[in-house]
Amino acid sequence: MHVLIIGAAGMIGRKFTNSIVRSGVLGKRAVTSLTLADTISPETPTGFSGEVASLAIDISDPLSAPQLISGRPDVIIHLAAIVSGEAEQDFDKGYRINLDGTRYLFDAVRHLSQADGYCPRMVFASSVAAFGAPVPDEIDDTFLAAPLTSYGTQKAIGELLLQDYTRRGFFDGMAIRLPTICIRPGLPNAAASGFFSGIMREPLAGKQAILPVPDTVRHWHASPRAAVAFLTHAATMDTGPVGHRRALNMPGVSATVAEQIEALRRIAGDKAVALIREEPNPDIMRIVANWPRGFAADRAIALGFRAESSFDEIIRIHIEDEMGGSL
């Protein structure tokens, strides 16, 4: 099997790549070839017995997509995007990368499909930002996708394109609406949701963290480990039972910021919680106010997707995977 990962230098892309390298398989099929692409050349993994190509590429360049799929990958994992805060601040860049880049990729596959029947599995990383206020406390699988950010709009359009290209038989597509992935390792990024990780990650490392929103804010979370499992399942599952509605709400944990902080207190103590400093940011509060608070992810669960059951579990996974298993 040949797997193409676009956005392979990002956190989820790296973890997904590493999961393939460790096991040598995706699902039950051996992976013999990896193509890793990002705006910077992704690091070539060690310990992988198959062929690896590492490409520095700009998906908003219409010439890049034919190059990406020239090896006719069996599975395409499309993670490339600029994040919510940056897409809101730079309108043109958001649409150029998040929408135009996606369309170029889909069309490159379409042209090969029309030429000779090429039909890969396409997994598109969407987002709960595809929904906008007013939202109920728990969104079900029939709720209207009506985003109130440019990033959410770009993801929602990508979902619709994926469903139509799948309907036409150009590829076998799955769009997974990722919860906010928490706790993200490494340095903060430009995502408006970044503080959800920051108020956990930094105190666990003995550093101060900024909380820009009230602790009553409720949001939908899953761990990086769960995100890798979502991608793996979407790439290998039988899509027959999914039907024509190819965009799925992923399972996760609904928690208020206060509940996050209490989970941190249970695991790391008062000393860690004391490192969180409240510093209201109206711009972030405005964006976050329009996001969903919880989901009834019944379709995804019935189709075999799984996530954590508590925020304590999310914190413990971060400690295991990023901190050597102990504080």
N, C-alpha and C positions, 0 to 999 in steps of 0.2 A: 504494500500500500504506500502511496505517495501522499504526504500531508503538507499542505501549504498553510502557514500561519502568518497572517498579515497583522502587524502590531506586535511582533514577537519580542521586541525589546521592552515592552511594557511589563508591569508587574504580573498581570494575569497571563500574558503571553509567555513570559519566562517560566512561570510555574507550570503551565500546560506543556511547554516544551520539555521541561525536566521530567514531568510524569511519563512522557513517551520514552525519553532516553533511559530512565530507570527500568521501565518494564519491557521496552522493545515492542510494545503492542499498543494499538488503539482499539478498545473493546477486546475482541478475541482475534483480531487480525494483526499479523506482523507488519510493522512499519519498516520499509526498506529504504525510504527516501524522505527527507525533510527539506522543505524550502522555507526559510525564515526571512521575513521582510519587515522593514520599518524605515523611518526617516533616517536613522543611523543604522549601520550594519550590525545586526544582532550578533552577540557573542556565539561563536561556534561551540556547541556542547561537546564535552569530552565523554568517552565511554559509549558512544553510539556506533554500532557496527555498520550502519548503512551509509548512504550518501547524504551529504549536507551541503546545501547552497545557502549562503547568507548574503542578502541583498539590501543595499541602501537605496530606497526608492520613495518617490512622492506619489501617492495614489491620486492626487488631484491633477497630475499630468496624464492626459489621455493616452499617452504612449506607454505608460507603465503597466497597465492591466494586461495587454497581450504578452508582455515579457513575463509577468508573474505566472500566468497560466500556460506558458509555452510547454512546460513539462507535463501538462494534462494531469494535475493532481486529482486523486480520487476524492479527497476531502479538503475543503477550503474553510478555514476558520478566520472570519473577518472581525478582528478586534480594533482595527485602526480607527481612531477618532480623536478630535480634540475635545476636552472635557467641558462640563456644563458652564463653569464660570467664564472660561476663555471664549466659548462659543457665543455667550451672551455679550461679552465685551467687544468682540471682533466679528461682526455680522458676516462680512464677506468671507473671512477665513473659515468660519463655521460651515457655511454652505458649500464652499469650495472643497473642503476635505470630507465633511460628514455626509454630504449629499452627492456632490458631483463625483467624488472618488468612488462612492458606492455604486453609482449608476455606471461609471466606466467599467468597474469590475464585472458587474452583472451583464453588461452588454458584451464584454469580451467573451464571457462564457456563452452567451446567447449565439454569437457569431459562429463559434466552434460547434455548438449544438446543431445549428441549422445546416452546417456544412457536412457533418458526419455523425451526428447523434451523440456527441459527448454530453454526459449528464452526471456531474459530480454532486456530492452532498455539500451544500452550502450552509454554514452555520453563521448567523449574523448576530452579533452581540448588541441587543437593544437595551432599553432601560425603562425603569418605572417612571422616568421623566416623560414618557409618552402620554401619561395622564396628567390632567391639570384640575385645579379647584373649580367648582366645589366638588369635593370628594367625600364619600361616606367613610366611616371609621374602618370599614373593611371592603375592599374592592373585589368583586367577583369576576368571573371570566366573561361576563356579558357587558361589563362597564365600557362606556364610550372612551376611546382614546382621543382626548382633546387637550393637547399640551399647551402650556402657557409660558414656555421658554423656547428660544431658537433651537437649542440642543434637543429638547423633547420633540419639536416639530421635525427636525432632521431625522431623528430615530423613527418616528411614526411613518414618515414617508418611505424610509428604507424598508420598514415592515411591509407596507403596501406593495412596493416594488417586488420584494421577495415573494410575496404570495402570488402576484400576477405572473412572474417569471416561472414559478413552480407550476402554476396552473397550466401554463403553456408548454411545460415539459422541457424547459431549457436547463433546469437543474432541479435537484431535490432539496428544497430549502427548509430551514428551521430558524426562526427568530426567537431568541430567549431574552425576555425582559429581566435583566439582572437587578436584584436589589442593590442598595449601596453596599459595596464590598468593604468589610470591616472585620478585623483591623488591618489596614494596608501597611505593609512594612516600608521602611525607607524614609525618604524625605517627603514633606508635604507637596502636593501638586496644586494646580489651579482650579480643581473641582470645587464647586460651592459646598459639596458634601464632605470635603476633606476634614473638617473639624470633628466629624463623628469618629474618625480614626485617631485624629490628633489628641483628643482628650483622653484616649485610652493608651495609645502608643507612647506618648511622651512621659506621662507619669510612671508607666511601667518601667521606663528607662531612667527614672529619676530626674526628669526634666519638666520644666513648666509648660503648660498648654493653655491656649486661649479658647474660651467658649463664647462664640459670637451670637448665640441665640438663647432664648429662655429655656430652662430645663424642663418645661412642659412640652416642648416639641417632641412629637412622636414620629418615628420613621421605621422603614423596613430594611433589614440587614441580613447578610449572609457572609460567611468567611471566605477568604481566598481559596481554601481547600474545597469548599462547596462549589465555588465558581468553576474550578477545574473539573469537578465531577459533573456539573451541568453541561459544560462543553463536550466532555467525553461522551455523555449519554446522548446529547443531541446529534453528535457526529456518527453514532453507531446504532441508534435505535431503529426499530421498524417504524417507518413513518406512515404506514397504511392506516393505523387507527387514529392518527392525528386529523385526518380529513383535510379540508381546504383552509381551515383557520390555522395558519402556521406560526402565529405569534403567541407565545405562552408566557404567562406570569410565573416566574420561578418562586418556589417556596422560600421562606425565611423566618426571621424573628421580628415581631413588632415590639419596639421598646421606646419609651420616652428617654430623653437625655438623663433625667433624674434616675430612671431605672438602670441605664448604662452605668451611671456613677455609683449606684449602690452595688451593682455587680462588681465593679472595680474595688469598692471598699471591702466586699466579702473576700476577694481574692488577694488583694495587695495591701489592704489596710488604710487607715485614716491618713497616713503619711503621703500615700500616693494621691489620694483625693485632694489633699491640701495644695497640690501643685497645679490645680485647675483654677485659672483666673477668668472671671467674667468680664468680657469686653464687648458690649453689644455692637453689631455691625448691621446697619439697616439694609444694605444691599444684599447681604447673605440672608437675612431674615425674610426679605421680600421674595427671594427665589425659593427658599425652603418652604415658605408658607403655602406654596402652590403644589407641593409634592404629596403623593399618597402616604398614608399612615400605616396601612396594613392591607393584607390580601387574603382572600380565600382561594388558594392556588389549587383548586380541586382537579382541574384538567391535568396540570403538570404532575401532581402527586399520583394520579391514576395512571399516568404514562411512565412512572418510575423515577421521577426526579426527587431528590432528597436534600434537605438542609439541616441546620442545627435546630434544636428545640428550645434553647435558652441563650441569653446573652452571656451568662457565665461560661457556657460551652464555647462561645466565640472567643472569649478572652483566653480560655485555657488552650485553644488551638493555636492562638498567636504565641503563647508562651512555649508551647511544644515545638512549633515550626520555625520560630524566629529567634527564640531566646534560649535554646538548648534544653528546654523542659523545666527550667526553674528561674525564679526571680533573682 
